[in-house]
Amino acid sequence: MKRQLGIAGKAIVAGMALATAATTPATAAQPAPFKITNIHFETNSSACDMGIQISFDTDGITQGEVESPFDQPVFTLGAVPGLENTHDITEMFQERVEPPITDLESALGCEPSEDAISLAELLGNWPAGWYEFDGESGREEFEGRARLSHKVPAGPEILAPEDGAIVAHDANLLIRWKKATGPILPYLGPVDIVGYHVVVADVTVPVLAPGKTKTLLDADLSKGETTFLVPKQYLEPNRIYEFEVLATEKGGNQTITEGGVFCTPPKTAADCEAP
């Protein structure tokens, strides 16, 4: 009898254990990391404007969100549910409006604009700190984070070519600039410049035909560089080109200096203007 009671007791304990296991949720799978997460300010020292850029890359998400350091959503996105095989979003880049900044207009001599806002307002909307990236596709989740800094470099001083210069289309063109060494405003430093970025674009045709894209030459350079050679293979006759040089701070913020335009013959100085 005692043996039967012992067996019955063990059966009860085993049954309770099974019931507990059935009601305890399985350990959730850990979210997969985003391949890239980035948030930074892009400032235009020539136009005295400033705004936010956000980017990420992952294997594909149907919906996602970016939150500020104070858990406030600053960006949400959604694809078409149920079509993950072809509709999920992988690489994503988005750029916010870049309002003129009154502080930059005063410091850099830009013409005041009616829609300008203060730097305090912009930085208040985008506080420094860690921004959290979350996404999901079906049962798979993704997460990541990126740090936003308020350290903003000055724009490089461009030395050549001059705005409106006529250059040969059958020879290499050298773009030259002075290194950026400090912040664009004293209280947005100190800064640590880690590299430069040069963009050259063919803007001869102001409105492109459907399906066409702007021809770009886009290069990242190390912090020690002060020149970039545009190969003659890129240049064509009778064209208008815009160019700019960006300085990148260690925290990711970038500042542009616009170089204006240069043109190739038979265009002349009289008609070498941005369209």
Disulfide bonds with the S-S distance in Angstrom:
Cys48-Cys110 1.96
Cys263-Cys272 2.09
